[in-house]
Amino acid sequence: MFKNFIYSLCLLLAVTFWSCSPGLRYSAEAYQRDSTIETKVMQVIKNTSDSYSAHAAEIDAIKADIDNASSNGKVKKGKPGNRKNVGSCSAG
Protein backbone atom coordinates (compact mmCIF):
# COMPACT_ATOMS: atom_id res chain seq x y z
CA MET A 1 0.00 0.00 0.00
CA PHE A 2 2.70 2.46 1.03
CA LYS A 3 4.83 1.43 -1.95
CA ASN A 4 1.96 2.21 -4.35
CA PHE A 5 1.53 5.59 -2.69
CA ILE A 6 5.21 6.42 -3.21
CA TYR A 7 5.05 5.36 -6.87
CA SER A 8 1.91 7.43 -7.40
CA LEU A 9 3.50 10.44 -5.72
CA CYS A 10 6.64 10.14 -7.86
CA LEU A 11 4.55 9.83 -11.01
CA LEU A 12 2.48 12.86 -10.03
CA LEU A 13 5.59 14.94 -9.37
CA ALA A 14 7.20 13.87 -12.63
CA VAL A 15 4.10 14.70 -14.66
CA THR A 16 3.72 18.04 -12.89
CA PHE A 17 7.29 19.19 -13.45
CA TRP A 18 7.71 17.92 -17.00
CA SER A 19 4.32 18.88 -18.39
CA CYS A 20 4.20 22.48 -17.21
CA SER A 21 5.63 25.07 -19.52
CA PRO A 22 7.77 27.76 -17.90
CA GLY A 23 5.17 30.38 -18.87
CA LEU A 24 5.46 33.40 -21.07
CA ARG A 25 8.89 34.74 -21.75
CA TYR A 26 9.83 38.37 -21.18
CA SER A 27 10.29 40.50 -24.27
CA ALA A 28 11.70 44.00 -23.85
CA GLU A 29 10.39 44.92 -27.31
CA ALA A 30 6.85 43.81 -26.46
CA TYR A 31 7.00 45.59 -23.09
CA GLN A 32 8.09 48.84 -24.74
CA ARG A 33 5.40 48.54 -27.41
CA ASP A 34 2.68 47.77 -24.89
CA SER A 35 3.78 50.57 -22.57
CA THR A 36 3.63 53.04 -25.46
CA ILE A 37 0.14 51.88 -26.38
CA GLU A 38 -0.94 52.14 -22.75
CA THR A 39 0.38 55.71 -22.52
CA LYS A 40 -1.52 56.69 -25.65
CA VAL A 41 -4.71 55.13 -24.32
CA MET A 42 -4.37 56.91 -20.98
CA GLN A 43 -3.95 60.25 -22.78
CA VAL A 44 -7.17 59.65 -24.72
CA ILE A 45 -9.00 58.53 -21.57
CA LYS A 46 -8.09 61.79 -19.86
CA ASN A 47 -10.10 63.56 -22.56
CA THR A 48 -13.26 61.48 -22.21
CA SER A 49 -15.35 64.61 -21.72
CA ASP A 50 -14.51 65.65 -25.30
CA SER A 51 -16.47 64.31 -28.25
CA TYR A 52 -15.34 61.17 -30.02
CA SER A 53 -14.87 62.99 -33.31
CA ALA A 54 -12.30 65.29 -31.70
CA HIS A 55 -10.09 62.29 -30.97
CA ALA A 56 -11.11 59.89 -33.74
CA ALA A 57 -7.70 60.03 -35.44
CA GLU A 58 -5.89 59.26 -32.17
CA ILE A 59 -8.25 56.38 -31.43
CA ASP A 60 -7.82 54.96 -34.93
CA ALA A 61 -4.03 55.17 -34.52
CA ILE A 62 -4.26 53.29 -31.21
CA LYS A 63 -6.46 50.63 -32.80
CA ALA A 64 -3.89 50.23 -35.57
CA ASP A 65 -1.09 49.91 -32.98
CA ILE A 66 -3.05 47.22 -31.13
CA ASP A 67 -3.79 45.36 -34.38
CA ASN A 68 -0.11 45.51 -35.35
CA ALA A 69 0.96 44.22 -31.93
CA SER A 70 -1.59 41.41 -32.15
CA SER A 71 -0.59 40.40 -35.67
CA ASN A 72 3.09 40.53 -34.69
CA GLY A 73 2.36 37.94 -32.00
CA LYS A 74 0.49 35.76 -34.48
CA VAL A 75 3.40 35.86 -36.92
CA LYS A 76 5.81 34.72 -34.20
CA LYS A 77 3.49 31.86 -33.27
CA GLY A 78 5.18 29.47 -35.70
CA LYS A 79 8.70 30.19 -34.49
CA PRO A 80 10.44 27.77 -32.09
CA GLY A 81 9.75 28.48 -28.44
CA ASN A 82 6.41 30.17 -29.14
CA ARG A 83 3.95 27.58 -27.91
CA LYS A 84 0.35 28.02 -27.01
CA ASN A 85 0.23 28.58 -23.23
CA VAL A 86 -3.51 28.22 -22.70
CA GLY A 87 -4.21 25.33 -20.41
CA SER A 88 -0.62 24.83 -19.42
CA CYS A 89 0.90 25.33 -16.01
CA SER A 90 2.76 28.51 -15.27
CA ALA A 91 5.33 29.16 -12.62
CA GLY A 92 4.52 32.07 -10.35
Sine and cosine of phi, psi and omega as CSV:
sin_phi,cos_phi,sin_psi,cos_psi,sin_omega,cos_omega
0.00,0.00,-0.78,0.63,0.00,-1.00
-0.90,0.43,-0.59,0.81,0.01,-1.00
-0.90,0.43,-0.67,0.74,0.05,-1.00
-0.90,0.44,-0.61,0.79,0.04,-1.00
-0.89,0.46,-0.70,0.72,0.01,-1.00
-0.89,0.45,-0.70,0.71,0.04,-1.00
-0.88,0.47,-0.68,0.74,0.01,-1.00
-0.90,0.44,-0.67,0.75,0.01,-1.00
-0.90,0.43,-0.69,0.73,0.03,-1.00
-0.89,0.46,-0.67,0.74,0.03,-1.00
-0.89,0.45,-0.69,0.72,0.02,-1.00
-0.88,0.48,-0.71,0.71,0.02,-1.00
-0.90,0.44,-0.67,0.74,0.00,-1.00
-0.89,0.46,-0.72,0.69,0.01,-1.00
-0.89,0.45,-0.67,0.74,-0.01,-1.00
-0.88,0.47,-0.75,0.66,-0.07,-1.00
-0.96,0.29,-0.58,0.82,-0.07,-1.00
-1.00,0.03,-0.32,0.95,-0.04,-1.00
-1.00,-0.07,-0.31,0.95,-0.05,-1.00
-1.00,0.09,0.78,-0.62,0.07,-1.00
-0.97,0.24,0.39,-0.92,-0.02,-1.00
-0.95,0.32,-0.06,1.00,0.01,-1.00
0.99,-0.14,-0.13,-0.99,-0.01,-1.00
-0.95,0.31,0.56,-0.83,0.02,-1.00
-1.00,-0.10,0.53,-0.85,-0.01,-1.00
-0.96,0.27,0.70,-0.71,0.08,-1.00
-0.76,-0.64,0.90,-0.43,0.00,-1.00
-0.89,0.46,-0.59,0.81,0.01,-1.00
-0.90,0.44,-0.72,0.69,0.01,-1.00
-0.91,0.41,-0.63,0.78,0.03,-1.00
-0.88,0.47,-0.71,0.70,0.01,-1.00
-0.89,0.45,-0.70,0.72,0.01,-1.00
-0.89,0.47,-0.73,0.69,-0.02,-1.00
-0.92,0.39,-0.60,0.80,0.04,-1.00
-0.91,0.42,-0.62,0.78,0.03,-1.00
-0.91,0.42,-0.70,0.72,0.03,-1.00
-0.88,0.47,-0.69,0.73,0.00,-1.00
-0.88,0.47,-0.66,0.75,0.03,-1.00
-0.89,0.46,-0.69,0.72,0.03,-1.00
-0.89,0.47,-0.67,0.74,0.01,-1.00
-0.90,0.44,-0.69,0.72,0.00,-1.00
-0.89,0.46,-0.59,0.81,0.05,-1.00
-0.91,0.42,-0.64,0.77,0.02,-1.00
-0.94,0.34,-0.63,0.78,0.00,-1.00
-0.89,0.46,-0.58,0.81,0.03,-1.00
-0.87,0.50,-0.42,0.91,-0.03,-1.00
-0.97,-0.23,0.53,0.85,-0.06,-1.00
-0.92,0.39,-0.30,0.96,0.03,-1.00
-0.97,0.22,-0.28,0.96,0.06,-1.00
-0.98,0.21,0.27,-0.96,0.03,-1.00
-0.96,0.26,0.41,-0.91,0.00,-1.00
-0.87,0.49,-0.66,0.75,-0.07,-1.00
-0.88,0.47,-0.44,0.90,0.01,-1.00
-0.94,0.34,-0.39,0.92,-0.05,-1.00
-0.84,-0.55,0.28,0.96,-0.06,-1.00
-0.86,0.51,-0.65,0.76,-0.01,-1.00
-0.91,0.42,-0.67,0.75,0.02,-1.00
-0.90,0.43,-0.68,0.74,-0.01,-1.00
-0.91,0.41,-0.66,0.75,0.05,-1.00
-0.90,0.44,-0.61,0.79,0.04,-1.00
-0.91,0.42,-0.65,0.76,0.03,-1.00
-0.91,0.42,-0.68,0.73,0.04,-1.00
-0.86,0.51,-0.66,0.75,0.02,-1.00
-0.90,0.43,-0.65,0.76,0.04,-1.00
-0.88,0.47,-0.68,0.73,0.01,-1.00
-0.91,0.42,-0.68,0.73,0.04,-1.00
-0.88,0.47,-0.67,0.74,0.03,-1.00
-0.90,0.44,-0.67,0.74,0.02,-1.00
-0.90,0.43,-0.65,0.76,0.01,-1.00
-0.92,0.40,-0.70,0.71,-0.01,-1.00
-0.93,0.36,-0.52,0.86,0.06,-1.00
-0.89,0.46,-0.65,0.76,0.04,-1.00
-0.92,0.39,-0.59,0.81,0.01,-1.00
-0.94,0.35,-0.57,0.82,0.03,-1.00
-0.91,0.41,-0.64,0.77,-0.03,-1.00
-0.96,0.26,-0.17,0.99,-0.07,-1.00
-0.84,0.55,-0.59,0.81,-0.06,-1.00
-0.99,0.14,-0.14,0.99,-0.02,-1.00
-0.98,0.21,0.45,-0.89,0.01,-1.00
-0.85,0.52,0.64,-0.77,0.03,-1.00
1.00,0.01,-0.14,0.99,0.01,-1.00
-0.97,-0.26,0.99,0.15,-0.02,-1.00
-0.99,-0.14,0.37,-0.93,0.10,-1.00
-0.93,0.36,0.79,-0.61,-0.06,-1.00
-0.98,-0.20,-0.04,1.00,-0.01,-1.00
-0.93,0.38,0.77,-0.64,0.03,-1.00
0.99,0.11,0.01,1.00,0.02,-1.00
-0.98,-0.20,0.29,-0.96,0.01,-1.00
-0.97,0.24,0.48,-0.88,0.09,-1.00
-0.73,-0.69,0.63,-0.78,0.01,-1.00
-1.00,0.09,0.81,-0.59,0.08,-1.00
0.99,0.16,0.00,0.00,0.00,0.00
